[in-house]
Amino acid sequence: MELLRWAEEHREERIDLLVSDVVMSEKNWPATFEAMEKIRPGIKVLFVTGYGGSAFTDFNFQPEPLLEKPVSHEDLDKRLEQLLR
């Protein structure tokens, strides 16, 4: 996956936050999160979904924090501020 390859190749660059859609075509999100945690331990992640709770039925992991689409600018700003404190 391009994101993980980039994170591995640019370890010296700072990443404050990963914003990830829960449903992705290349890889499922729990595997992506676990791989990113290995590359960047402690990275903050904001999961986004348009599927609500139905996106999690195949996994034993509830993503937190979770932002549901559609997302207003105000909600996104508030959540980003909370995560980046």
C-alpha positions, 0 to 999 in steps of 0.5 A, a space after each residue: 500500500 502506498 501510504 505504508 511504503 511512504 511512511 517507511 521510506 520517510 521515517 525521518 519526516 514527522 507525521 502528526 496524524 493519520 486520517 483514514 477511511 474505514 473502508 479501503 479497496 487495497 487493504 482492510 483498515 485494521 491491517 493498515 492501522 496495525 502496520 502503521 503502528 509498527 512503522 510509527 509507534 504512537 501515531 494518532 489516527 482519526 478514522 472516518 466512515 460513511 457506513 456507521 456501525 455496519 463497517 465494523 461487523 467483520 472485525 473485532 475492533 471498534 475504531 476510536 476516534 471515529 468521525 461519520 460522513 458527511 462531516 462538517 468543517 466544524 466537526 472536523 476542526 473540533 476533532 482535529 484540535 482534540 487529537 493534536 493537543 
